[in-house]
Structures are given as C-alpha cells and as structure tokens.
Amino acid sequence: MIEMNLEVNGREENWQVEPGETLLEALRRYHFKGPKLVCGTGDCCACTVVVGTKSVCSCCLPALKADGQKVVTVEGLAEEGVLHPLQAAFIETAASQCGFCTPGFLMRSYSFLKNRNPAVLPTEVEVRKALAGNICRCTGYVKPVEAVLKTARVMQEKAREQNG
Amino acid sequence: MDNLTLEQDQATSEGPFAVFGTSAGRVDGRGLVTGAPVYTVDYEMPGMLHARILRSPHPHARVLLVDPAQALALKGVHKVLWWKDLPQVPHTTSGVPHPEPAPYDTCALNSTVRYKGEPVALIAAESEALADQALKLVRVEYEVLPAVFEISEAVKPGAPQLHTQVEIIPGFKTIYDPAHNIAAHGEYEFGDVEAAFSAADLVIERHYETPTMCHCALEPHASLAFLDAYDRLNVVTSTQVPFHVRRQLARALDLPLRRIRITKPRVGGGFGGKQEMVLEPLAAALALATRRPVRLVLPRNEEFSASRVRHAASITMRAGITRDGKITALEMRASTNTGAYASHADTVAHAIGHKTLGLYRAQAYRYIGDAVYTNRPVAGAFRGYGATQGYFALESFIDELAWQIKLDPLEFRRRNHTEKGGFDPMDYHPGLNGLEPGRSITSCALPECLEQGAKLIGWGVPRPVDKGPVKRGLGMAICMQGSGVAKMELGGATLKLNDDGSFNLLTGATDIGQGSDTVLSQIAAEVLGISLENIILASADTDLTVMDYGAYASSTTYITGMGVKRAAEDARRQILAVAAEMCETDPASLSIKQNEIWGPFGKTGLTVSDVAIETLYGRHRTQIVGKGDATSKESPPPFYAQFVEVAVDTETGLVQLLRSVNVLDLGRAVNPALASGQVEGAVTMGFGYALTEELRFDDQGTVRNAGFVDYKVFSPLDMPEMQTVLVEDPDPTGPFGLKSAGEVGINGPAPAIANAIFNATGLRLRSLPMTPGKVLEGLENLTGPAPDAPA
C-alpha cells in the first residue's frame, strides 16, 4: 500500500492505495460510488471525473497520478444540497433513463462547460463532439445533448448577471 | 375486464388532468444526477465476499473433475463450488410466468457445458483481485465433445446432439426434437393458404438474415446474496423479473420459496438481458456455502460473451399479391439460433411471426418457426422480442413487393395495413371450438402516423439527383408490438394512507430506467387528486409488494398502470366515505382535488390529511389501504411509422444516417418526455442493429469482439437529426387510454434503412448489419440502374 493525499470534492483525503489500483477503484473503495465501472478500458466514459481542469476516464488512470491533485466527482456537483444547473437540466429534460451513464455524462459536460467562455453558447455539434466518447444505451443522446445546451443558456444568463 | 370495471376505468379517464400527461421530472431524478449509491454494484455489506466465475474454455465438454486445492490454499479464498456441490435440479432461466413455455434443460451449474464461457466453477474470496488470482489455480478435467455452431449444421443428421429429452412435466414444454437439436417449433395457419396463393397474380419469395446482438446495458448483471437474521436468503439483484427469479431460484437451489427474498434496487438498463435468472443462483449458492454476503458482478467482456444475446435469425418470406397492390397470402418461415439452452427459445420463435404478420390484411397466413440449439452463448429476451428480427424481414419484403408492381411503398402499405376493429389474425389460440380470437385491434392511428411522418421527411417531394459518389435516399417501415401479452399478465399495487395525506405506493413493477416508478406515481396521484410529491414509491421487493410479472413485453404502464389506477380508486373510495361522514353528506357528491376534499359547492375545508388523522387517531381507528391489480384480455398494439434519410458513399460503402422521423401511436402519453425518450432510445438501438452491431465468433465458438471498441454501438456523433412525434388516439382498454411505448421503436430502423439504401442506390441488402463491406460487395455485383424516387 502506498500513501497519497488528494482533494476530492473540496475535502482533503488521505488514501492508502495499491500500486496498480486505478483512480476509479480507489474512489469506489473510499465510498465515492457515483463514478461507474462499465468497460474498464476507457471506451464508454461512465467513470469520468475531473482531475485538475480536465475530465478523465478514471478507470484508466492510476490512482497515484491523482496524488496532490483536486478531483471532482458527480457527488461534488451539488453545493450544500442545491443542484448544479447541469443536474437540474438533466432532471428537467428527462436526460437520465437508467442513470448508469449519467455521472459520466454530467462530469464530461461539466468540464466542457467550465473550460469555455460562458458568454458564447456552444452549438449542438460542439456538444456532441464533447460527448463523443460517452456511451448511453437508453436515451439516443437527444435529451442529454438538450440538457447540456439548456445548461449553457442558464450559465450564460448567470454570467451576464454577475457581470452586471 | 368486465363491464363494470370498464365503465369505472372510462369514468375516471376523462380529462382535464393535473398530473397525468405532464412531463413531470422523474421521481428518482435527484438520486440519478447526484451519484447516489443505488445500484447493486454500489451495495456493500460487512464481511462481504467477492465472487468470480471460472468459465469453460471449450464450447462443448463434460466436466469430469474440479480440483480446488491450490486455489483454496491462497489466503483469503473462501470457497470453490462446482456442479457436484450444487443441487442438480433442471429448470429454465427465462423470466416468464409459471408454467414457463420452456423446457427445463439447465441446472445452476451443468455437468456438461455447452458453450465457450459457460460457468464451470464459482469462487468466493476477500476481494475481486484474489478471486481472479484463484481462477487460475483451479484445475479442471474436461472430456471435450464435438461442437456445432450454425443452425444449418446443427439440424443435420449426425450433428453433435446437445440435449437429451427433459423430464415430462404436465403443463410444461419439452424439447421439440432433441435428436435434431430443435429446441422449439411452432406452426400456425389462418385461412386457406394455398387458395390465397392461387388467387395472387404474383408469388414472390425472399430470404433475410439477422445477427447476434448484445444488450449492452451499461450496468452489468450483478447480484448480492446474504442470509439475514431469520436465516432467509436475500438477493439484491439487477433484474427485470424479481418474482419470476424468486420462483426459479427456489427450484434451482431446491429451497422453499418462503425462504427467499428478492429485492430489486435501481437497475441500470435491462433491454431483456435481465428478464432472465443469470447470476442469482450462483451468488446465492456461494452465500449459502460460506454464510457470508457474496457479491457477484459480471466483468464487461463476460457481459458480451457469456450473458444473453438476441437470437440470430434466418427468415424466408413468401407472399401472393395482386397487380393492383393487394396482399392475398403472407407466409414466413424462421429459424433462430438459441445457443446452448432454450431459455426464451419457444416464445421468441413464435413471436417473430405472431407479432408481425398481422400488421397486414391478407386472406390467409402461414408461419413456421424453429429455435435451434448450438454451442453458442444463450439467446434470451431482447427489446422487440423476435418482432425486431421479423420486421426486418417483413418490412424489407413489403418494400420489395411494392417495387415489384411499381407502387409507392407508402401507398402499398396504406392499402394493406390493418385498421381498428376486428382481431389480430396471428393471435388466434386453440380453444374448445377450434381457434378462438386473442387480441383485437382496439385502436389504430397508423394513417395519422404515416401522414405526419411522410410530411416531416418530405416523402414524395421531388429530390435533386446526386451526381457525386454519395447517393441519398429515403426509406420507411411500419410496425406494431403489444401492450403486455393478452390474457397472460398480472400487475398491481397497494396504496397506504399516511398522517400527512401522503401515500406509500408499493408496486411489484420493476423500473429499469424506462420510468415506471414515475408514470405509476403520476397515475396514482391523478386518480387520488393529490400532488406527485405525496406519492412515496417503493417497488419490486418480493416480501413487501404484490406480485408483478416484471418489466417485459411492453406491459408495465398498461397492466400495472391499470392495477395502480384501481388501487387508487379503491383508496379514494375509502377516503371519500370517511370524508362524507365527517361532512354529513353523500360520498358521491365529494371529490379530491389538489390534496383537498371538494363538495358540490367547492372546498369542504377538509384535506386528505384531515381524513388520515381521523382514520388513524379519531373515531374510526382504521388504516386506509387501497389495493388493485390487473390482467388484460387485450394487448392493444402501439403502431409506429419509421422514416429515414440516408447517404450512401458508393466509394467507401459507408451508410450515413441523415435524418430519422419517428412517429408513435401510443394511445396516450402519461409522461410525454419519458415516452419520447423511450422511442429515441429504442430507435438508436435499432440504428446499431441495422448498421454496426454484431457479435462475431471464430470457428471454435470464441467471441471475437467482446468490448465496445469492436462491438460498435451508436455514439453521440453517429446520430442523425431526429424528430419524434407522439400521436395520441386513446385506446378504449388502456388506463386513461394509454398503450405501450417501450419496445416498438426498435423494429423500425433496420428495414427503413435497408429500404433507404435501396432507394439511394438500387442495392437490396437482406443481411444485417449493413456494413460498408456488404454495401461495397453488393454495389459491385449490382446490375441495372437505381430505382426512381418513390411516388
């Protein structure tokens, strides 16, 4: 076992991990059950979390690579019980069916929106490209894409209010 | 349904509605978007062990000996079980009601394994990694047997025989012809078939092939089994059919049914793959043997290679038609590859014809279906349940018939499709006086579906000729499904009134992502006149909820919805009786709106909560519980029209989907957003079935593409522009006039895309998936010019 320190969803964590353990395995072992193991090969993105500023497939990242980093999982999106606009949009547009891919869709979309200028709305094609690696077997992607576009509009509005 | 209940159902089905018909967000939405630990794979218990399955490296072999000594010597490995350790009780794993129309041809672990990947031994260890390590240390002695993989080979004399005849139990099916590996067989005729063929101007025959398809639910199969303080076996499991699993598990492990509790937590997609007992007996056997909680989760590659698949099918269509575009006779012969065990073989083999041919009016019909054992993974239920294979053949064939007599395929369908009134000719059953009609066509908005779809896609609008290598084309298909199976279903609920006017809705129905928890809550809230937040739902726990057959055959909203509606009516009647006493008035003059009791002149001042307090703490001292269940005499088909536009690159063979118009007649939508989501998802699966998805094997029965890289499902970038239209034409039998929505959409894309490729290039592909290789090969062999645009 190797000791590592990181921040998960704003809280300091001190973990003991196996040398070959993936970030996903470690997160789930430390009770962050949001990220899901589906393929284990980086081909479906259900395990997506944000490390630093980038979204990654946590099933393929050695846990030790996150040593000293800030990690955000789906459990960290809501603040004090108040849903992130993205989460609200997923509920409003019925973008989750079985929900197993939802944490991955949310984290990929969260990172996509966070890393762009909120004043400029993404096009549908841009959203689809951002989500290109995320597999969903239930929705046909119509409603998840709609949810991200809807969130972008909400964030644009918020940014406008903040900038006066 | 008797007349009395029919009247009641209609009396409460008139709008306007407060909750029914709105796209209320999912009742479970918050948990799903916050990453709440709600799935079987998220459950952990103190002392829990992890299990793995040792799988056969041979497609057909006797398991002579399993020696676990070396594996058990590893610290942290608790148990290794093989077939000699488990009850050898034959059963079926198909999640359908008793008596299952399936031969009892499998045991929890079999002494003869019949496909590469069949479970041979079970291992429980302190961690998954340890269990994986132990797998390599178990020594197995096999006697390898000859294997057979293709339908055409398996039925030949001298082919390896997979099964001997099962014990005959009255009321249950046996293997149809074990000597020729035919697991199940169905023959059906309606009308004078030969006379109908004689009456035709043209008799046309074509052959179609469909592939093995994987469900790819993102949540893998998973079961957590443990013994509770009462020494009862609890299984928390990702299933569509908790009550069928309880019955079958009792049989498979030779336990009294009363000792078993099945709980379905959140399920991460099923699509038929979980309408089956897959892991439950294995996890349970380990829990019983170790007396520790045991969790068994299928790794993704085993999901592909050793869970369940859609039957590959080989289908021959034959029809007689007249020059003026009428069908006289319709015939279908289908053979399916059911793999190593029968499971859903019999029902799927029948469904291929029975769910499809009745879409068209003809003088006579004939259907012959076989399901054939091979040393391939087990085929089971899959969204569409045989209809998907059948409609690829039927709707490609209908297109071919139309072109044969130079009639617009849309017009040909208009002239021949079924309509409201009368019975489904493919749904007559043997009765006391010969065949008796099964389901009737109680509603049908196909004409409107066709009109709306044609308009949106631009059917018949002159199109520019594509001069380059990329050719565009339009295609269409129509189809239907059921709403449950007529006379075969049971579902229901209880509603318990709480102090604050809220209700516990306890239903056996199984939400697997389709949204039944939400729509059933909406139905209850609507009938009770209360807000959606006052429904507290718990579903699918065999100890707590009433019997429900589970999530399959597009049945839940129609059947269980009817049961929930009756339970709510029962509870409402009790509430109004008490309220009437409290107001000293006639209960018939009272109603409930927005959680309050209303009289003929407006609000009475009483709320539902006041009535609850009166019953629980006042003079009455009684607990109001509404109960309702439902079966169905009917199975009204939802009707569906699929239109697509494709672009075929004649240089690369790549077929790109440009647009998809999906039009569904679903009677009425309880929740339009969830209903359209069902269509969009089903259609997207259909795209994969049409163009990319096929589980491939080598000549030794090894799966070649057990992962998302090589087994290609549609991604966000592969999607066409999609429009979904819900046509509401209330069905007289459904609760609030609704029919089903979950499956029918998957049947449309494959034939519509095949028809569009033909329209674009003149190439008729009769084998799925329609890969670039098949397109290129077909184009090279093509003679003659592309056909004119339709209409």
Chai-1 contact restraints between the chains, C-beta under 6 A:
chainA,res_idxA,chainB,res_idxB,connection_type,confidence,min_distance_angstrom,max_distance_angstrom,comment,restraint_id
A,K33,B,P37,contact,1.0,0.0,6.0,A-B,restraint_1
A,K33,B,D42,contact,1.0,0.0,6.0,A-B,restraint_2
A,G34,B,G35,contact,1.0,0.0,6.0,A-B,restraint_3
A,V38,B,L218,contact,1.0,0.0,6.0,A-B,restraint_4
A,C39,B,R300,contact,1.0,0.0,6.0,A-B,restraint_5
A,C39,B,F708,contact,1.0,0.0,6.0,A-B,restraint_6
A,D43,B,F708,contact,1.0,0.0,6.0,A-B,restraint_7
A,D43,B,V709,contact,1.0,0.0,6.0,A-B,restraint_8
A,C44,B,F708,contact,1.0,0.0,6.0,A-B,restraint_9
A,A46,B,L218,contact,1.0,0.0,6.0,A-B,restraint_10
A,V74,B,G35,contact,1.0,0.0,6.0,A-B,restraint_11
A,E75,B,G35,contact,1.0,0.0,6.0,A-B,restraint_12
A,A78,B,T34,contact,1.0,0.0,6.0,A-B,restraint_13
A,Q87,B,V33,contact,1.0,0.0,6.0,A-B,restraint_14
A,F90,B,V33,contact,1.0,0.0,6.0,A-B,restraint_15
A,I91,B,G25,contact,1.0,0.0,6.0,A-B,restraint_16
A,I91,B,G29,contact,1.0,0.0,6.0,A-B,restraint_17
A,E92,B,G25,contact,1.0,0.0,6.0,A-B,restraint_18
A,A94,B,A673,contact,1.0,0.0,6.0,A-B,restraint_19
A,A94,B,L674,contact,1.0,0.0,6.0,A-B,restraint_20
A,A94,B,G677,contact,1.0,0.0,6.0,A-B,restraint_21
A,S96,B,L32,contact,1.0,0.0,6.0,A-B,restraint_22
A,Q97,B,G513,contact,1.0,0.0,6.0,A-B,restraint_23
A,C98,B,G268,contact,1.0,0.0,6.0,A-B,restraint_24
A,C98,B,G269,contact,1.0,0.0,6.0,A-B,restraint_25
A,C98,B,G513,contact,1.0,0.0,6.0,A-B,restraint_26
A,G99,B,L32,contact,1.0,0.0,6.0,A-B,restraint_27
A,F100,B,L218,contact,1.0,0.0,6.0,A-B,restraint_28
A,F100,B,E219,contact,1.0,0.0,6.0,A-B,restraint_29
A,F100,B,G268,contact,1.0,0.0,6.0,A-B,restraint_30
A,C101,B,L218,contact,1.0,0.0,6.0,A-B,restraint_31
A,T102,B,L32,contact,1.0,0.0,6.0,A-B,restraint_32
A,P103,B,G35,contact,1.0,0.0,6.0,A-B,restraint_33
A,R128,B,P716,contact,1.0,0.0,6.0,A-B,restraint_34
A,R128,B,L717,contact,1.0,0.0,6.0,A-B,restraint_35
A,L131,B,P716,contact,1.0,0.0,6.0,A-B,restraint_36
A,A132,B,S715,contact,1.0,0.0,6.0,A-B,restraint_37
A,A132,B,P716,contact,1.0,0.0,6.0,A-B,restraint_38
A,A132,B,L717,contact,1.0,0.0,6.0,A-B,restraint_39
A,R137,B,C216,contact,1.0,0.0,6.0,A-B,restraint_40
A,R137,B,L218,contact,1.0,0.0,6.0,A-B,restraint_41
A,R137,B,G269,contact,1.0,0.0,6.0,A-B,restraint_42
A,C138,B,G269,contact,1.0,0.0,6.0,A-B,restraint_43
A,C138,B,G513,contact,1.0,0.0,6.0,A-B,restraint_44
A,C138,B,G681,contact,1.0,0.0,6.0,A-B,restraint_45
A,T139,B,G677,contact,1.0,0.0,6.0,A-B,restraint_46
A,T139,B,G681,contact,1.0,0.0,6.0,A-B,restraint_47
A,G140,B,E680,contact,1.0,0.0,6.0,A-B,restraint_48
A,G140,B,G681,contact,1.0,0.0,6.0,A-B,restraint_49
A,G140,B,T684,contact,1.0,0.0,6.0,A-B,restraint_50
A,Y141,B,P716,contact,1.0,0.0,6.0,A-B,restraint_51
A,Y141,B,M719,contact,1.0,0.0,6.0,A-B,restraint_52
A,V142,B,E680,contact,1.0,0.0,6.0,A-B,restraint_53
A,V142,B,M722,contact,1.0,0.0,6.0,A-B,restraint_54
A,K143,B,G677,contact,1.0,0.0,6.0,A-B,restraint_55
